[in-house]
């Protein structure tokens, strides 16, 4: 395993903060830095919701994206957790409750920790799983307004 994968947990301060907007910002930043991004959601409904938000957020910006793992031409893809991530995706943003398998394949793995307690517990478990795999996750507190 490539243990150079950088794992970052973005911890939202409250349930009112939008995990989807944070995912959009992170995807935009990664794309602007030249990375190909895969965003993993819990299910098709969440993928569709995120797709709609990416068309409008951040305001005044365009984030080229598509739903589905198979489109190699699109810089940002949205797919459901458990879908095989194609080669060439350097950054994975995980919004699902389960850890990403074989994270060492990627340059960066970004985990968003929503304010809801159930999701925080799932994120703590993911943190432990990644540490058990020899990775050293970092945490970033996303206070209001960030």
Secondary structure, DSSP 4 states (H G I P E B T S, - for coil): --TT-EEEEEEESSTTS-HHHHHHHHHHHHHHTT--EEEEESSHHHHHHHHHHHTTSSTT----EEESS--TT-SEEEEETTSPPPTT--EEEE-SSSPPTTGGGSSEEEEEE-SSHHHHHHHHHHHHHHHHTT---EEEEE-TT-
